[in-house]
Amino acid sequence: MTATGERRVLLSGLGFAEGPRWHEDRLWFSDMGTARVMAVDLKGRAQEMAEVPQRPSGLGWLPDGSLLIVSMGDRRVLRLVGGTLEVHADLSGLVSFDCNDMVVDGRGRAYVGNAGFDLRDRPPRPRPAELVLVTPTGEASVVDDQLVFPNGAVVSPDGETLIVAETFGQRLTAFTIGEDGSLSRRRTFASLPGHAPDGICLDAEGAVWFADATGQACVRVREGGEVVDRVDVGRGCFACALGGEGRRTLFILTAEGYSGPAIRSRTGAIETFTVDVSGAGWP
């Protein structure tokens, strides 16, 4: 077990937290429930960084330091410049449903997923959805359309591999990234029957931590599918990130659920554990 130490609640009273990113000595995240992007330091001091009326999700930074934010409801990627939000890319003509998580690599290329169908449908009707590449200058194109709810994503330290969580596909899928940002050599990184991988993060041994949206746990898995670690949190677990000193703090974003009552009750929280293997790559 590489997650050690006392379980600590860093921040509570959130609506529904997603998209955690360690940046400039703070954990940045989106609170979908209150339509805000926040940043919190390791002492639990939080600050509002932006308000996104159509619900924020994935976060990342361009090489010039500008923050990119997924705006879910209007299916756009926004750019925060001098405290003002601008449209970086409009994806509404490319995606099947509201945009969700995103990873931005070291060259400023963003990969944005979406659920592919209305999550409120009953019974649910999962179907393949689009993964969209957004260039640093805002041009957008579909680079894969066979992922079953492309959700959390990471890019390897060398910038050559993208790993995407397929929440309803119950797997992590890897691609080789081309010089132009295109994807090839699609392959299964880990088959995860019985799990619903949501947000993910990568460590220096090439293993992936994934938040299991239906399993109330954060799970560490190696390429090939071997599960080597598990942190049980006893309630919904929707995203994770590695940060802090040496990137050895595992931040887990939890909540009692993602329904309206859970959001209105502000059950969202950020919990922390210490791990032996540091984070790597992007985000």
Rosetta blueprint (number, residue, H / E / L):
1 M L
2 T L
3 A E
4 T E
5 G E
6 E E
7 R E
8 R E
9 V E
10 L E
11 L E
12 S E
13 G E
14 L E
15 G L
16 F L
17 A E
18 E E
19 G E
20 P E
21 R E
22 W E
23 H E
24 E L
25 D L
26 R E
27 L E
28 W E
29 F E
30 S E
31 D E
32 M L
33 G L
34 T L
35 A L
36 R E
37 V E
38 M E
39 A E
40 V E
41 D L
42 L L
43 K L
44 G L
45 R L
46 A E
47 Q E
48 E E
49 M E
50 A E
51 E E
52 V L
53 P L
54 Q L
55 R L
56 P E
57 S E
58 G E
59 L E
60 G E
61 W E
62 L L
63 P L
64 D L
65 G L
66 S L
67 L E
68 L E
69 I E
70 V E
71 S E
72 M L
73 G L
74 D L
75 R L
76 R E
77 V E
78 L E
79 R E
80 L E
81 V E
82 G L
83 G L
84 T E
85 L E
86 E E
87 V E
88 H E
89 A E
90 D E
91 L L
92 S L
93 G L
94 L L
95 V L
96 S L
97 F L
98 D L
99 C E
100 N E
101 D E
102 M E
103 V E
104 V E
105 D L
106 G L
107 R L
108 G L
109 R L
110 A E
111 Y E
112 V E
113 G E
114 N E
115 A L
116 G L
117 F L
118 D L
119 L L
120 R L
121 D L
122 R L
123 P L
124 P L
125 R L
126 P L
127 R L
128 P L
129 A E
130 E E
131 L E
132 V E
133 L E
134 V E
135 T L
136 P L
137 T L
138 G L
139 E L
140 A E
141 S E
142 V E
143 V E
144 D E
145 D E
146 Q E
147 L E
148 V L
149 F L
150 P E
151 N E
152 G E
153 A E
154 V E
155 V E
156 S L
157 P L
158 D L
159 G L
160 E L
161 T E
162 L E
163 I E
164 V E
165 A E
166 E E
167 T L
168 F L
169 G L
170 Q L
171 R E
172 L E
173 T E
174 A E
175 F E
176 T E
177 I E
178 G L
179 E L
180 D L
181 G L
182 S L
183 L E
184 S E
185 R E
186 R E
187 R E
188 T E
189 F E
190 A E
191 S E
192 L L
193 P L
194 G L
195 H L
196 A L
197 P E
198 D E
199 G E
200 I E
201 C E
202 L E
203 D E
204 A L
205 E L
206 G L
207 A L
208 V E
209 W E
210 F E
211 A E
212 D E
213 A L
214 T L
215 G L
216 Q L
217 A E
218 C E
219 V E
220 R E
221 V E
222 R L
223 E L
224 G L
225 G L
226 E L
227 V E
228 V E
229 D E
230 R E
231 V E
232 D E
233 V L
234 G L
235 R L
236 G E
237 C E
238 F E
239 A E
240 C E
241 A E
242 L E
243 G E
244 G L
245 E H
246 G H
247 R H
248 R L
249 T E
250 L E
251 F E
252 I E
253 L E
254 T E
255 A E
256 E L
257 G L
258 Y L
259 S L
260 G H
261 P H
262 A H
263 I H
264 R H
265 S L
266 R L
267 T L
268 G E
269 A E
270 I E
271 E E
272 T E
273 F E
274 T E
275 V E
276 D L
277 V L
278 S L
279 G E
280 A L
281 G L
282 W E
283 P L
